[in-house]
Amino acid sequence: MLQPAAVPDGVALSPERVSAIQHSFNEDWKRLCETAARGQLAPVTDRRFSSPAWRDSQPHLFMAHAYLNTANAMRQLADSVEATPHVQQCIRFAVDQWIDATAPSNFLAFNPDAQRTLIESKGASLQAGITNMLDDMRRGRISQTDESGFHVGENLATTPGSVIFENRLIQLIQYAPTTPNVYTRPLLVVPPCINKFYILDLQAGNSFVRHAVEAGFTVFIVSWRNPLPSDTDGILQATWDDYLSEGVLEAIRVAGEVSGQKQINALGFCVGGTLLASALAVARARGDDPVASLTLLTTLLDFSNTGVLDVFIDETHVRMREQQLGAGGLLTAGELASTFSFLRPNELVWNYVVGNYLKGEKPQAFDLLYWNADSTNLPGPLFTWYLRNTYLENKLRRPDCLVSCGQSIDLGRLDMPSYIYGSRDDHIVPWQAAYASTEIVGGDARFVLGASGHIAGVVNPPAKKKRSHWLLDTPDAALPESADDWLASATEYPGSWWDDWTTWLASHAGRKKKASATQGSTAYPVIEPAPGRYVQVRAI
């Protein structure tokens, strides 16, 4: 896992504040013991301790209450540290990690659920748990889903299409139309290079790509190559500029040539949005204007608010990474996956420790978590440039502060209409940070806020009728400077934001024409069926 930034000397705790926390803890402990002595302990709402096994056992229920009281006191102590906000965040993160790891539910000796399962299964659960643990040790990661039922290209990433272009960094997929007529101007999707593209094409019922195709758009998508330590073609030395020039700008060029359009529409998701906006700024600096509209999904352009990821970023850590990987090599998929899992350890780590190992259960099959486990490696030079210039120094948002592909870039020159989406509970791209993009790009911006988190908020098909989204009822009005002011003026609507987006995109997609029966062109013939070879490569 990426290491949290070092905590410097000079932090302090007010003795008065410490004394107050100690007094409050002692009073809580006294009340807890008195309540337990009367046999009146109330069930706890924390889902780790809410099962009948915890409620029915007074000793275990007492243990759960004691743990939660202690955790509360420790968090109060962490929040009372007198230090810079960054140092306070690092301390709180470290304390939270320790608290979550030491929960009594994580240990067979203290977990009545696991003990009951052990007795009822006559020891079979323990044997299965050990088998699960050994299997995960061989994989090098904790299993979050039953992976046996998923196969990319068979029941994941199944929207019909063809690979029509490839180079050392990308394959470009063009999807087959499903409507007799399509909009003239196509859509290019740039997914994050730190994950595989099929998060946007999971299964038929939750595929963002299929939804766009069925709405009458000709869709292209970038499939980033997953570099391996054995690769010898220079990809281990690939830079940020390489990903802009050989990745995004090449995909834009090919999509435009195949469709016969001087301008296309483009969408970037997460880091893919940062790459897309940067590439378009390079194009604009060269005097090119290849994109008519821009969609950014949970994307950071302003890195002044990076949420919990900020705990990993300081000069010492970035310099260490530059020494390790700046000249070449790989940031491994395993390290990336572990880091992101420990941002939400109770949901993505410890509940699987309990279920898989203590209770001997197999996790349920879940397509999104299968994708989450199918991680990718990153070239070291790309990663270290991104780490320093965005997360550490936040240069991207400052006009002409960065030179990419030989051009001084300014995101404010991107004056095409933009659709900017944030997820309200996103812990990777806080929605307020996504909103900040509306002040950076130069064109008319429409901001939409979705419920849920970084992935679940985006992958929310209308047919499921789940979650909600927020919009301004006066879309042509100037956006407030403050994200909170925007939310105060917005209206919540039930269900997905996807239909709002397709309506907006249609207004920038030109007239309709008869759909082509084939993908590619004479200059770009079909190489192989979608989803292609690159997405099949597993990180090792």
C-alpha positions in Angstrom: 0.0 0.0 0.0 1.1 3.6 -0.6 2.5 5.0 2.7 0.8 7.9 4.4 2.9 11.1 4.5 5.3 11.4 7.4 4.1 13.3 10.4 6.6 16.0 11.4 7.7 17.0 14.8 6.0 19.9 16.6 2.5 18.5 17.0 0.9 19.1 20.3 -2.1 18.2 22.4 -3.7 20.6 24.9 -3.4 19.1 28.4 -6.8 20.6 29.2 -8.3 18.9 26.1 -6.7 15.6 27.0 -8.1 15.8 30.5 -11.6 16.6 29.3 -11.5 13.6 26.9 -10.2 11.3 29.7 -13.0 12.5 32.0 -15.6 11.9 29.4 -14.2 8.4 28.6 -14.2 7.5 32.3 -17.8 8.7 32.7 -18.9 6.7 29.7 -17.1 3.6 31.0 -18.7 3.9 34.4 -22.2 4.2 32.8 -21.4 1.2 30.5 -20.4 -1.0 33.5 -23.5 0.0 35.5 -25.8 -0.7 32.5 -24.1 -4.1 31.9 -24.5 -5.0 35.6 -28.2 -4.4 35.3 -28.3 -6.5 32.1 -29.7 -3.6 30.2 -27.2 -3.1 27.4 -28.9 -1.9 24.2 -28.0 -3.4 20.9 -25.6 -1.3 18.8 -26.4 0.0 15.4 -22.9 -0.6 14.0 -23.4 -3.4 11.4 -20.3 -5.2 12.6 -22.0 -5.9 15.9 -25.7 -5.9 15.0 -26.4 -9.6 14.4 -28.4 -11.8 16.8 -25.2 -13.5 18.0 -23.9 -10.1 19.3 -27.3 -9.0 20.7 -27.9 -12.3 22.5 -24.6 -12.5 24.3 -24.1 -9.9 27.1 -20.3 -10.4 27.3 -19.9 -9.8 23.5 -22.4 -6.9 23.5 -20.4 -5.3 26.4 -17.2 -5.8 24.3 -18.8 -4.1 21.3 -19.9 -1.1 23.4 -16.5 -0.9 25.1 -14.7 -0.9 21.7 -17.0 1.8 20.3 -16.5 4.0 23.4 -12.7 3.6 23.1 -12.7 4.3 19.4 -14.7 7.5 20.0 -12.2 8.7 22.6 -9.3 7.9 20.3 -10.8 9.9 17.5 -11.5 12.8 19.8 -7.8 12.7 20.7 -6.7 12.6 17.1 -9.0 15.5 16.2 -7.6 17.5 19.1 -4.0 17.5 17.8 -2.7 21.0 17.3 -1.1 20.9 13.9 -1.6 21.9 10.3 -4.7 20.5 8.6 -2.6 18.1 6.5 -0.9 16.7 9.6 -4.2 16.4 11.4 -5.6 14.5 8.5 -2.6 12.1 8.5 -3.0 11.4 12.2 -6.7 10.9 11.9 -6.2 8.5 9.0 -3.6 6.5 10.9 -5.8 6.3 14.0 -8.8 5.2 12.0 -6.8 2.5 10.4 -5.7 1.2 13.8 -9.3 1.4 15.2 -10.8 -0.5 12.3 -8.1 -3.2 12.3 -8.5 -3.9 16.0 -12.3 -4.3 16.0 -13.3 -7.4 18.1 -15.3 -8.6 15.1 -12.0 -9.2 13.2 -10.9 -11.9 15.6 -12.3 -15.4 15.9 -11.7 -15.4 19.7 -14.0 -12.4 20.1 -16.6 -12.8 17.3 -19.7 -14.7 18.4 -21.0 -14.9 14.8 -17.9 -16.7 13.7 -17.9 -18.9 16.8 -21.6 -19.9 16.3 -20.8 -20.7 12.6 -17.8 -22.8 13.7 -19.9 -24.8 16.2 -22.9 -25.3 13.8 -20.7 -26.4 10.9 -18.8 -28.8 13.2 -15.5 -27.1 12.3 -16.1 -27.0 8.5 -16.2 -23.2 8.5 -12.7 -23.0 10.0 -11.4 -25.4 7.4 -13.0 -23.5 4.6 -11.7 -20.2 6.0 -8.2 -21.5 6.1 -8.6 -22.7 2.5 -9.9 -19.3 1.5 -7.0 -17.5 3.2 -4.4 -19.7 1.5 -6.1 -19.1 -1.9 -6.0 -15.4 -1.3 -2.3 -15.6 -0.3 -1.6 -17.2 -3.6 -3.5 -14.4 -5.4 -1.8 -11.8 -3.3 -5.0 -10.0 -2.4 -8.3 -10.5 -0.5 -11.1 -11.8 -2.6 -14.0 -9.4 -2.6 -16.3 -11.4 -5.0 -16.7 -14.9 -6.5 -14.6 -14.4 -9.6 -15.3 -17.8 -11.1 -18.6 -16.7 -12.8 -17.1 -13.7 -14.7 -15.2 -13.6 -18.0 -14.4 -10.5 -19.9 -15.8 -10.7 -23.4 -18.3 -13.4 -22.4 -20.5 -11.9 -19.7 -18.6 -8.6 -19.1 -17.7 -6.0 -21.7 -20.2 -7.6 -24.1 -21.5 -4.6 -26.1 -20.8 -5.6 -29.8 -18.0 -3.7 -31.5 -14.6 -3.9 -33.0 -11.0 -2.8 -32.3 -10.1 -0.5 -35.2 -6.8 1.0 -34.1 -4.0 0.1 -31.7 -0.5 1.3 -30.7 1.7 0.5 -27.7 -0.6 2.4 -25.3 -4.2 1.9 -26.5 -6.7 0.0 -28.5 -9.6 2.0 -29.8 -12.9 0.3 -29.9 -15.9 1.4 -32.1 -19.2 0.0 -31.0 -21.8 -1.3 -33.5 -25.0 0.8 -33.8 -28.3 -0.6 -32.5 -30.5 2.0 -34.0 -31.3 2.5 -37.7 -30.1 6.2 -37.5 -27.3 7.7 -35.5 -26.1 11.2 -34.7 -23.5 12.5 -37.1 -21.0 13.5 -34.4 -19.6 10.5 -32.5 -18.7 10.2 -28.9 -15.2 9.2 -27.7 -14.9 7.9 -24.1 -11.6 8.1 -22.2 -11.7 5.9 -19.1 -9.1 6.1 -16.3 -5.8 4.4 -17.2 -5.5 3.1 -13.6 -8.5 0.7 -14.2 -9.9 -1.1 -17.2 -12.5 0.5 -19.4 -15.3 -2.1 -18.9 -16.5 -0.4 -15.7 -18.5 1.5 -18.3 -19.6 -1.7 -20.0 -20.1 -4.3 -17.3 -23.3 -6.2 -18.3 -26.2 -5.4 -20.5 -28.3 -4.1 -17.7 -25.8 -1.6 -16.3 -23.6 -0.7 -19.3 -23.1 3.0 -19.8 -21.7 2.3 -23.3 -24.8 0.3 -24.3 -27.0 3.0 -23.0 -25.2 5.6 -25.2 -25.3 3.3 -28.2 -29.0 2.7 -27.7 -29.6 6.4 -27.5 -28.3 6.7 -31.1 -24.7 7.7 -30.5 -21.7 6.3 -32.4 -19.4 5.4 -29.5 -15.6 4.9 -29.4 -13.8 4.0 -26.3 -10.1 3.8 -25.3 -8.9 0.5 -23.9 -5.6 1.3 -22.1 -2.9 -1.3 -22.3 -1.9 -3.0 -19.0 1.9 -2.9 -18.9 3.8 -5.9 -17.5 7.3 -6.1 -16.1 8.3 -8.3 -19.0 7.4 -5.7 -21.7 10.4 -4.5 -23.7 8.9 -1.9 -26.1 9.5 1.1 -23.9 6.1 1.2 -22.2 7.7 1.0 -18.7 9.2 4.4 -19.5 6.0 5.9 -20.8 5.4 9.5 -19.7 2.3 11.7 -19.1 3.1 13.3 -22.5 3.1 9.9 -24.1 -0.3 9.1 -22.7 -1.6 12.5 -24.1 -0.1 12.2 -27.5 -0.1 8.4 -28.2 -3.3 7.8 -26.2 -5.9 10.6 -26.1 -4.9 12.7 -29.0 -4.5 9.7 -31.3 -7.9 8.3 -30.2 -9.5 11.7 -31.0 -7.8 11.8 -34.4 -8.8 8.3 -35.4 -12.4 8.8 -34.2 -12.7 12.0 -36.2 -11.2 10.4 -39.4 -13.4 7.3 -39.2 -16.5 9.3 -38.6 -15.6 12.0 -41.2 -16.2 14.7 -38.6 -13.9 17.7 -37.9 -15.2 17.7 -34.4 -16.3 14.9 -32.1 -17.8 14.8 -28.6 -15.6 13.5 -25.8 -16.1 12.1 -22.3 -13.5 11.5 -19.6 -14.0 9.5 -16.4 -11.8 10.1 -13.3 -8.1 10.3 -14.4 -9.4 9.8 -17.9 -11.0 13.2 -17.6 -7.8 14.8 -16.4 -5.9 13.2 -19.3 -8.7 14.3 -21.8 -8.8 17.9 -20.6 -5.0 18.1 -20.7 -4.8 16.7 -24.2 -7.5 19.1 -25.4 -5.5 22.0 -23.9 -2.5 20.8 -25.9 -4.6 20.6 -29.1 -5.9 24.1 -28.4 -2.4 25.5 -27.9 -1.5 24.0 -31.3 -4.5 25.8 -32.9 -6.6 22.7 -33.2 -10.2 22.4 -32.0 -11.2 18.7 -32.4 -13.9 18.5 -29.7 -17.4 20.1 -29.8 -18.5 19.2 -26.2 -16.7 17.9 -23.2 -18.1 15.6 -20.4 -16.2 15.1 -17.2 -17.3 12.4 -14.8 -15.8 12.5 -11.2 -12.8 14.3 -12.5 -10.2 16.5 -10.8 -8.8 19.5 -12.6 -8.3 21.5 -9.4 -6.3 19.3 -6.9 -6.6 21.6 -3.9 -9.2 19.3 -2.4 -8.3 15.6 -2.9 -10.1 14.2 0.1 -8.5 11.3 2.0 -5.9 10.7 -0.7 -4.2 13.9 0.5 -2.7 11.8 3.4 -0.4 10.1 0.9 1.0 13.3 -0.6 4.0 15.3 0.5 7.3 16.4 -0.9 9.2 13.5 0.8 6.9 10.8 -0.5 6.8 12.2 -4.0 10.6 12.5 -4.1 10.9 9.0 -2.9 8.6 7.8 -5.7 10.5 9.8 -8.3 13.7 8.1 -7.2 12.1 4.6 -7.4 10.1 5.0 -10.6 10.8 8.3 -12.3 13.1 6.8 -14.8 11.1 3.6 -15.5 9.4 0.6 -13.9 5.9 0.0 -12.7 3.6 1.0 -10.0 1.9 -2.3 -9.5 -1.8 -3.0 -9.6 -1.6 -4.7 -6.2 -0.2 -1.6 -4.6 -2.8 0.6 -6.2 -5.7 -1.8 -5.3 -4.5 -2.1 -1.7 -4.3 1.6 -1.3 -7.8 2.2 -2.6 -9.2 -0.6 -0.5 -7.8 0.8 2.7 -9.5 4.1 2.0 -12.7 2.2 3.1 -11.2 -0.6 5.1 -14.4 -1.8 6.9 -16.3 -2.2 3.5 -13.4 -3.4 1.4 -11.0 -5.2 3.7 -12.2 -6.3 7.2 -15.7 -7.5 6.3 -14.1 -9.9 3.8 -11.6 -11.0 6.4 -14.5 -11.9 8.7 -16.7 -13.5 6.0 -14.0 -15.3 4.0 -11.6 -16.4 6.8 -13.4 -16.4 10.1 -16.7 -17.8 8.8 -15.5 -19.7 5.8 -17.9 -18.1 3.4 -17.4 -17.4 -0.3 -18.1 -13.8 -1.3 -21.1 -13.2 -3.6 -20.6 -12.7 -7.3 -20.7 -9.0 -8.1 -19.6 -7.6 -11.4 -18.3 -4.3 -10.1 -16.1 -5.9 -7.5 -14.8 -8.3 -10.1 -13.7 -5.3 -12.2 -12.2 -3.7 -9.0 -10.0 -6.8 -8.6 -8.9 -6.7 -12.3 -6.5 -3.9 -11.7 -3.8 -2.4 -13.9 -0.1 -1.5 -13.6 1.1 2.0 -14.3 4.4 3.2 -15.9 6.5 4.8 -13.3 7.3 8.0 -15.2 3.6 8.6 -15.9 2.7 8.0 -12.2 5.4 10.2 -10.7 4.7 13.1 -13.1 1.0 13.0 -12.2 1.7 12.7 -8.5 4.0 15.8 -8.4 2.3 18.1 -10.9 -1.3 17.6 -9.9 -1.7 16.2 -6.4 1.4 17.8 -4.8 1.8 21.1 -6.8 -1.7 21.5 -8.3 -0.2 23.1 -11.5 -2.9 21.9 -13.9 -5.4 24.5 -13.0 -3.0 27.4 -13.3 -2.8 28.9 -16.8 0.4 28.3 -18.6 2.0 26.7 -15.6 2.6 23.4 -17.3 4.3 22.4 -20.5 2.9 19.2 -22.1 3.8 17.8 -25.5 5.9 20.9 -26.0 2.9 23.3 -25.4 2.1 25.6 -22.6 -1.4 24.6 -21.6 -4.3 26.6 -20.2 -7.6 24.7 -19.4 -9.4 28.0 -19.5 -9.0 28.0 -23.3 -11.4 25.0 -23.5 -14.5 27.0 -24.4 -16.7 24.1 -25.6 -19.9 23.3 -23.7 -19.2 21.0 -20.8 -21.2 18.5 -18.7 -19.5 18.1 -15.3 -20.7 15.3 -13.0 -19.8 14.7 -9.3 -20.9 11.9 -6.9 -22.1 13.2 -3.5 -20.4 10.5 -1.4 -17.2 10.3 -3.5 -14.2 9.8 -1.3 -11.7 9.9 -4.2 -13.0 13.0 -6.0 -15.0 15.0 -3.5 -18.0 16.5 -5.3 -17.0 20.0 -4.4 -13.7 19.4 -6.2 -15.5 18.1 -9.2 -17.6 21.3 -9.1 -14.5 23.4 -9.1 -13.9 22.3 -12.8 -16.9 24.6 -13.7 -14.7 27.6 -12.9 -11.6 26.2 -14.7 -12.9 25.3 -18.2 -13.9 28.3 -20.3 -17.2 27.3 -21.9 -20.8 27.0 -20.7 -20.9 24.3 -18.0 -23.8 22.2 -16.8 -23.1 20.6 -13.4 -25.0 17.5 -12.2 -24.6 15.8 -8.8 -25.4 12.1 -8.3 -26.0 10.2 -5.2 -23.6 7.5 -3.9 -19.9 7.2 -4.4 -17.1 7.3 -7.0 -18.2 4.2 -9.0 -21.8 3.5 -7.9 -22.8 7.0 -8.6 -21.6 6.8 -12.1 -22.8 3.3 -12.9 -26.5 3.9 -12.2 -28.7 2.8 -15.1 -32.1 4.4 -15.3 -33.9 1.0 -15.5 -32.8 0.2 -11.9 -34.6 3.3 -10.6 -32.1 3.7 -7.9 -30.5 6.6 -6.1 -31.1 10.2 -7.3 -29.5 13.2 -8.8 -29.5 17.0 -8.3 -30.0 19.7 -11.1 -30.6 23.4 -11.3 -34.1 24.0 -12.6 -32.7 27.0 -14.6 -29.9 25.3 -16.5 -29.0 28.4 -18.5 -28.4 30.5 -15.4 -24.8 31.3 -14.3 -23.5 28.7 -11.9 -22.8 29.9 -8.4 -19.1 30.2 -7.4 -19.6 28.0 -4.4 -20.5 24.3 -4.6 -22.6 24.6 -1.5 -24.5 27.5 -2.9 -25.2 25.4 -6.0 -26.5 22.5 -3.9 -28.8 24.9 -1.9 -30.4 26.0 -5.2 -30.5 22.6 -6.9 -33.5 20.2 -7.0 -33.3 16.5 -6.2 -34.8 14.2 -8.8 -35.3 10.4 -8.3 -33.3 7.9 -10.4 -30.3 8.1 -12.7 -28.7 11.2 -14.3 -28.0 9.2 -17.5 -31.0 10.4 -19.4 -30.3 14.0 -18.6 -26.8 13.5 -20.0 -28.0 11.8 -23.2 -30.5 14.7 -23.8 -27.7 17.2 -23.3 -25.3 15.3 -25.5 -27.9 15.0 -28.3 -28.0 18.8 -28.5 -24.3 18.8 -29.5 -24.3 15.7 -31.7 -25.6 17.2 -35.0 -28.3 15.8 -37.2 -29.0 12.1 -37.6 -27.9 9.9 -40.5 -28.3 6.2 -41.5 -26.2 4.0 -39.3 -23.2 2.2 -40.9 -23.3 -1.6 -41.0 -19.6 -1.8 -40.4 -17.0 -0.4 -38.0 -13.7 1.2 -38.9 -12.9 2.4 -42.5 -10.5 1.6 -45.3 -7.7 3.3 -43.5 -8.7 1.7 -40.2 -9.9 -1.8 -40.8 -11.2 -4.0 -38.1 -8.4 -5.6 -36.1 -10.4 -7.9 -33.8 -13.8 -8.0 -32.1 -14.4 -6.0 -28.9 -13.4 -6.0 -26.2 -10.0 -6.7 -27.7 -6.7 -8.2 -26.4 -5.5 -5.3 -24.2 -8.3 -5.6 -21.7 -7.6 -9.4 -21.3 -4.1 -8.9 -19.9 -4.1 -9.5 -16.1 -1.7 -7.8 -13.8 0.9 -10.1 -12.3 
